[in-house]
Amino acid sequence: MKKSKKLYWAIGAAVFVLAIAAFSLNGGTEAETIIAEKGNIQRTVVENGTVNSKAAYDLYTAFGGTVVSLPTETGQTVKKGEIVIVLNNPEISMQVSSIKAQLAQVRSAITSEQGAISGVRIELDAAQKQFEKVEKLYDFGAASQTDYDNARLIVEKLQNSMQELNNSINAAREQEKSLAEALSTAETSSNELIIRSPMEGKLMYLNCDLGQVVMPGTLIASVAVSGELEVKVDVLSDDIAEVEEGQTVAITAPVLGEKVLSGKVIQVYPQAEEKMSALGVIQRRVPVIISLDEVQNLKPGYEVRAAINTVSKENVLVLPREAIRINAENKPEVMVVKRNKIEFRTIETGIYDSDNIEITKGIEAGEIIIRDAGSALKEGTKVK
């Protein structure tokens, strides 16, 4: 009986030792790991943009008025000089009519005074001849002083009348000149109520309806010339510091399917503009112009997605963003698996993109890292 008990305890102890050994070999917390490797990082600024023609003209109203004619419509091809919109401004119309009436009166007065001058000139010629005769007779004593004075007085009166008429005509001609200039200005204003296309192209934008009253300086239409296209994007002022002329851009759009077009930043505007976001938030954005190497089936007015390549590095040590966390000392750290146990290690980082972060110090290529830095694993935890 004693021998049986000893055998039982010996077998139990052996099983226990084997269990401990098995746990030591296979035990531990399961965790997904990755190997720190070298790779490339490409940071981008991504914004929606609009395709525009390089040669596009915005049409603004010079004067306010009511839209009385819309002979064209959005998307229509227009010729140079073709009427796009006609406005009516009663004030300008009345001004033109009033000046024309005044000008007609002045010109009529000039014609009348010119006729009067012709008559006075004939009378003056006759009076001067008569005075010359009377003067000769007076010199020989054949005419009285009264005859002489009367003849001379008639000449002087006619000369004064001639001078007054000439002065009146000169004043009328000055008035005619002033009214003609005013009429030219008023007619120019009236002509500017007829808005025409400055070139042949496609009407991309028409911002009015028949009967609508528009104010001076309103952007009312836009005409684009067929040919080279460019993309305009409005970049948040917080992101614009990294955007520079010459940077490459990847352009995508539903109309392009899987095709990705290449472009280049050719202009960064010098100042930001206030823009309203889709959520109604006012943002400060900087316009950026992008040239296209090819246009495929893009057309002016199409919306595209532009990814501007701003900062990049090649063959550097990188980790996924989710593998890095901030510790209690506000420093980045990772969980390194060393000898099957977790080791917390502080690191230093460089540039980053939407997926990865450059690691400049703290780990080396080939080390095993816990992928999810948010895992509730304690330092020293055994993992498998």
LINDARA-V225557 format. One record per pair of residues at least 6 apart in sequence whose ideal C-beta (glycine too) atoms are under 6 Angstrom apart, sorted by the first residue. I is the first residue (numbers start at 1). J is the second residue. D is the distance in whole Angstrom. If there is no record, write none. Layout:
BEGIN
i=[I:I]
j=[J:J]
d=[D:D]
END
This chain:
BEGIN
i=[28:28:28:29:29:31:31:32:33:33:33:34:34:36:36:36:36:37:38:38:38:39:40:41:41:41:41:41:42:42:42:43:43:43:44:44:44:45:45:45:45:45:46:47:47:47:49:49:49:49:49:50:51:51:51:51:51:52:52:52:53:53:53:54:54:55:56:57:57:58:58:59:59:59:60:60:61:61:61:61:62:63:63:64:64:65:65:65:65:66:66:67:67:67:68:68:69:70:71:72:72:72:74:74:76:77:78:78:79:80:80:81:82:83:83:84:84:84:85:86:87:89:92:92:95:96:96:99:99:99:99:102:103:106:106:106:109:110:110:113:113:113:116:117:120:120:120:123:124:127:127:127:128:130:131:131:131:134:134:134:134:137:138:197:199:201:201:201:202:203:204:204:204:204:205:205:206:207:208:208:224:229:229:230:230:231:231:231:232:232:233:233:234:234:234:235:235:235:236:237:237:237:240:242:243:243:245:247:247:247:248:248:249:249:249:249:250:250:251:251:251:251:252:252:253:256:262:263:263:263:264:265:266:266:267:268:269:269:272:272:274:275:275:276:277:311:316:317:317:318:318:319:319:320:321:322:323:323:323:323:324:324:324:324:325:327:331:332:332:333:333:334:334:334:335:335:336:336:336:337:337:340:341:341:342:342:342:344:345:346:347:347:348:348:348:349:350:350:351]
j=[382:383:384:381:383:370:383:371:337:368:370:369:371:363:365:367:369:365:315:317:365:318:314:313:351:353:356:358:309:312:353:310:311:353:307:308:309:235:239:243:308:310:307:233:235:306:231:232:233:304:306:232:229:231:298:300:302:230:232:300:224:225:300:228:230:225:224:198:223:219:222:195:220:221:217:219:214:216:218:220:192:89:216:215:216:87:88:89:193:88:213:208:210:212:86:88:86:210:83:78:84:203:203:206:203:202:197:203:200:199:200:196:197:194:196:195:197:221:195:194:193:193:189:190:186:186:190:179:182:183:186:179:179:172:175:176:172:169:172:165:168:169:165:165:158:161:162:158:158:154:155:158:155:151:151:152:155:143:147:148:151:143:148:223:225:223:224:225:224:223:222:224:300:301:221:222:221:220:214:220:300:292:295:289:291:290:304:306:287:289:288:306:275:285:287:243:286:288:285:272:284:286:286:310:268:308:265:265:308:309:264:309:263:290:306:308:260:307:261:263:304:306:260:305:304:296:293:290:291:292:291:290:289:291:289:288:286:287:284:286:282:283:285:282:283:351:358:359:365:356:358:357:359:356:357:372:334:369:371:373:332:334:357:373:373:333:346:347:349:344:346:345:347:369:342:370:343:345:367:368:383:382:380:382:377:379:381:379:362:362:359:362:360:361:362:357:358:360:358]
d=[4:5:4:6:5:5:5:5:6:5:6:5:5:5:6:5:6:6:5:6:6:5:5:5:6:5:6:6:6:5:6:5:4:5:4:6:6:6:5:6:5:6:5:4:6:6:4:6:4:5:5:6:5:6:5:6:4:6:6:6:4:5:5:5:5:4:4:5:5:6:5:6:6:4:6:6:5:6:5:5:4:6:5:5:5:3:5:4:6:5:5:5:6:5:5:5:4:6:5:6:5:6:6:5:5:6:4:6:5:5:5:5:5:6:6:5:6:5:4:5:4:6:5:5:5:5:5:6:5:5:6:6:4:5:5:5:5:6:5:5:6:5:6:5:6:5:5:6:4:5:5:5:6:6:4:6:5:5:5:6:4:4:4:5:6:5:5:4:5:6:5:5:5:5:6:4:5:5:6:6:4:6:5:6:6:4:6:6:6:6:5:5:6:4:6:6:5:5:6:5:4:6:5:4:6:6:5:5:6:6:6:5:4:5:5:5:5:4:4:5:5:6:6:5:4:6:5:4:6:5:5:6:5:5:4:5:5:4:4:5:6:5:5:6:5:5:5:5:6:4:6:6:6:6:6:6:6:5:6:5:5:6:6:6:4:5:5:5:6:6:5:6:6:5:5:4:5:5:6:4:6:6:6:6:5:6:5:5:6:6:6:3:5:4:6:5:3:5:5]
END
